[in-house]
Amino acid sequence: MYKALLIAALALTGFAAQADEAVTVTPYAYGIKLDIAKVISQTGPDEFKDVSPVQLEYLDSNGERHVVEYQVVGTGHTG
């Protein structure tokens, strides 16, 4: 019983930590100055759509995490 409660408490702590790390997704607009010191991740475009959103997650020069979303042109192939 004690072990189950401990596991549940640790799981809830993990969810709380993830909620603290939530970052607002900023839509890119022409002319925005991006301070990208390190790229963390980038999603790929949907190759089956002509235009699809892509997100770039990065750290700025102060170590703060940001996510910017922009549109890219895919290959548009459907078959």
Protein Blocks (a to p, Z undefined) as FASTA:
>chain_A
ZZmmmmmmmmmmmmmmmmmmpccdddddehiacddfbdfbdcdddfkbfbdcdddddddf
kopacddddddddehpaZZ
